[in-house]
Amino acid sequence: MSDLIVTGGKLSCLEYGKGKPLIVLHGGPGLGCRYLLPQMSALGKFSSAIFYDQRGAGDSICTDDWQQHPFEAYINDIDEIRKSSGCEKISLLSHSFGNIFSSFYALAFPERVDKMICVNSVPLASDDYFEFVAHRKRIVDENKSALDAIRETVEFLRGDPAVVEKFYRLYLKIISSNLSWRIP
């Protein structure tokens, strides 16, 4: 599978292997799927592992006002990938923020989901989620220039493990010890 034209844009897609489709949803928001590669490309040994950049991330292009109804757009994009695979049912593997989209997709189309794997999920309950979002915003606001500087390096774009780790140590930093969803 190469890039996929969807309503209101184009999703940048990478596919590894053959067989039943496993759609991989990256975290973020805004990261793109390449931080999961090349390590997770080995999923192609067991399936057709389809990695894609969500709207507003990586190399995907949006030509509509999808942010008016972002969750609907994300769910529709997953279904467009499913349709392009030619399968009635897909499996989903999602990381971090991507777990929100895979969960919403499974709720909207349970008959189209074979299996679902959630890795390091953000909180999915409303109160915890909103607390998490506020926490992420504080971190990004306080460290925006440092995060942008790391994200723009060639080493980060190539997935250099040390540079990616530096980015995520800053991005995932705990700035408050009294977050209800934080494990002490």
URLIN-V178813 format. One record per backbone hydrogen bond with DSSP energy under -0.5 kcal/mol. NH is the residue of the N-H (numbers start at 1). CO is the residue of the C=O. E is the energy in kcal/mol with one decimal. If there is no record, write none. Layout:
BEGIN
nh->NH co->CO e->E
nh->NH co->CO e->E
END
This chain:
BEGIN
nh->4 co->11 e->-2.6
nh->5 co->3 e->-0.5
nh->6 co->9 e->-2.3
nh->9 co->6 e->-2.1
nh->10 co->61 e->-2.9
nh->11 co->4 e->-3.1
nh->12 co->10 e->-0.5
nh->13 co->11 e->-0.6
nh->14 co->51 e->-3.1
nh->16 co->49 e->-2.3
nh->18 co->44 e->-0.7
nh->22 co->48 e->-2.5
nh->23 co->91 e->-2.7
nh->24 co->22 e->-0.5
nh->24 co->50 e->-3.1
nh->25 co->23 e->-0.6
nh->25 co->93 e->-2.6
nh->26 co->24 e->-0.6
nh->26 co->52 e->-0.5
nh->31 co->27 e->-0.6
nh->36 co->33 e->-2.0
nh->37 co->34 e->-1.3
nh->40 co->36 e->-2.5
nh->41 co->38 e->-1.6
nh->42 co->39 e->-1.0
nh->43 co->40 e->-1.9
nh->44 co->41 e->-2.2
nh->45 co->42 e->-2.1
nh->46 co->43 e->-1.8
nh->47 co->43 e->-1.0
nh->48 co->20 e->-2.5
nh->49 co->16 e->-2.6
nh->49 co->47 e->-1.1
nh->50 co->22 e->-2.8
nh->50 co->48 e->-0.7
nh->51 co->14 e->-3.1
nh->51 co->49 e->-0.7
nh->52 co->24 e->-0.9
nh->53 co->12 e->-2.4
nh->54 co->52 e->-0.6
nh->57 co->54 e->-1.9
nh->58 co->30 e->-0.6
nh->60 co->57 e->-1.8
nh->61 co->10 e->-2.8
nh->63 co->8 e->-3.0
nh->64 co->8 e->-1.1
nh->66 co->64 e->-1.0
nh->68 co->65 e->-1.9
nh->69 co->66 e->-1.3
nh->70 co->67 e->-0.6
nh->73 co->69 e->-2.0
nh->74 co->70 e->-2.8
nh->75 co->71 e->-2.4
nh->76 co->72 e->-2.5
nh->77 co->73 e->-2.3
nh->78 co->74 e->-2.0
nh->79 co->75 e->-2.0
nh->80 co->76 e->-2.2
nh->81 co->77 e->-2.2
nh->82 co->78 e->-2.3
nh->83 co->79 e->-2.8
nh->84 co->80 e->-2.3
nh->85 co->81 e->-1.3
nh->85 co->82 e->-0.6
nh->86 co->82 e->-0.6
nh->86 co->83 e->-1.3
nh->87 co->82 e->-1.1
nh->90 co->112 e->-2.6
nh->91 co->21 e->-1.9
nh->92 co->115 e->-2.4
nh->93 co->23 e->-2.7
nh->94 co->117 e->-2.8
nh->95 co->25 e->-2.3
nh->96 co->119 e->-2.5
nh->98 co->95 e->-2.5
nh->99 co->96 e->-1.8
nh->100 co->97 e->-1.5
nh->101 co->97 e->-0.7
nh->102 co->98 e->-2.2
nh->103 co->99 e->-2.2
nh->104 co->100 e->-2.4
nh->105 co->101 e->-2.5
nh->106 co->102 e->-2.5
nh->107 co->103 e->-2.1
nh->108 co->104 e->-2.4
nh->109 co->105 e->-3.0
nh->112 co->109 e->-2.1
nh->113 co->110 e->-1.2
nh->114 co->90 e->-3.6
nh->114 co->112 e->-0.5
nh->115 co->90 e->-0.6
nh->117 co->92 e->-3.0
nh->119 co->94 e->-3.1
nh->119 co->117 e->-0.5
nh->122 co->96 e->-1.1
nh->129 co->125 e->-3.0
nh->130 co->126 e->-2.6
nh->131 co->127 e->-1.9
nh->132 co->128 e->-2.4
nh->133 co->129 e->-2.9
nh->134 co->130 e->-2.1
nh->135 co->131 e->-2.1
nh->136 co->132 e->-2.8
nh->137 co->133 e->-2.5
nh->138 co->134 e->-2.1
nh->139 co->135 e->-2.1
nh->140 co->136 e->-2.9
nh->141 co->137 e->-2.9
nh->142 co->138 e->-2.4
nh->143 co->139 e->-1.6
nh->144 co->140 e->-0.6
nh->144 co->141 e->-0.6
nh->147 co->143 e->-2.8
nh->148 co->144 e->-2.9
nh->149 co->145 e->-2.2
nh->150 co->146 e->-2.0
nh->151 co->147 e->-2.7
nh->152 co->148 e->-1.5
nh->153 co->150 e->-1.7
nh->157 co->153 e->-2.1
nh->158 co->154 e->-2.0
nh->159 co->155 e->-0.6
nh->159 co->156 e->-1.1
nh->160 co->155 e->-2.9
nh->164 co->160 e->-2.8
nh->165 co->161 e->-2.4
nh->166 co->162 e->-1.9
nh->167 co->163 e->-2.4
nh->168 co->164 e->-2.6
nh->169 co->165 e->-2.4
nh->170 co->166 e->-1.5
nh->171 co->167 e->-3.1
nh->172 co->168 e->-2.5
nh->173 co->170 e->-1.1
nh->175 co->173 e->-0.6
nh->179 co->176 e->-0.6
nh->182 co->179 e->-1.3
nh->184 co->182 e->-0.5
END
